[in-house]
Amino acid sequence: MTDSHPRRRFLKITAVGAGVAGLAGASLAGANRAAAVTSGLTALTHPGVLHSRADLDRMRSKVAAGAEPWLSGYNVFRSDRFSSSSYVMAGGRATVTRDPAGSPGNTELWYDCNAAYQNALMWYITRDTAHATKALQIIRSWTDALRVINGKDAELAAGIYGAKLAAAVEIMHYTGPAGSWSASELAATVAMFKNVFVPRIDIYGDGGYGLMGLKGMTQIAVACNDLRLFDDAYNAFMTHSCCGLTKLIRSGTGQCCESGRDQAHTQLILGSLAEICQTGWVQGLDMFGASGSLLLSGYEYTAKYNLGGTVPYDAAFGRCNWHWDSVSARGSFRNIYEIAYNHYVRRAGRSAPYTEQVARRLRPEGDGTQCDHPGFGTLLFTL
């Protein structure tokens, strides 16, 4: 794939801001955002959450032509219940709680966010207005109803679900049927994001927990066309001492800060970083290349280990508030590998043998594990 964006080469990232390293074992209270850095952008590109218009057109044209592997990826995608225009909406709710003690409204929100996003994609690929209608029905319902996201894990809910909902909003805003969404309805959705989601994710907590807020902020900022919020998330990605890139992945080995916790959370971190980088790429930023393509080393380390290989492990490298003595047991693979494989190998021409092996094993990729990722990368990210 040729690089058509003139800013991508100019804005290549080779290093993160100072003040990130050396905080292993530090209290989260000492977390900081270091010397602020900005993206250098003067405007945001739309559609620009995960998918550019060219990306959407590629999916549509490849499926229409019956080309592989996109067609196989599409057949898995369209058979998922959240891709159906007959999906029965679960929300909206005034209050969503995510808490170990009980989470009323939590499942309803992530179900609906999945359905809004997948129906938005189905609309673009098929041009069946029933899918557009379903996606907009869900977005309007939560816009009208949602007032509070709370609970111990409110940042997780707001970040993860907000990212998925923002991706749906972005597609429908910029590609929806003419006249299907009024300016006042769109403004209300933007207000909902800023009044309900943003205050919950702007705290950027520790490790993967903080990354979920950062992911949500990145996607929501684009959907709200808010460059200030985008730069805030970009700054955290580059410099934050507890959930920035170099705190999440160890330079030199690729060990993840939660590699000792379990492999599911490790892959949650990798996939979420890839989603942020993919949105950055659409915006003209090579965040995939940050810190010498540190994300690629994270993918390779984790893929190699879960394929049965031996990897080094540093017990001193963990979250700001927690470390693990040894690498966790091997686990199953999440559907997060096509996005990395296609960028690093297909687009950038890099070697990623373990990531490639897993991508081929999972192809065509299925769902994104609850609402954690887009999933379906064979359709969505194959170049």
Disulfide bonds with the S-S distance in Angstrom:
Cys242-Cys320 2.01
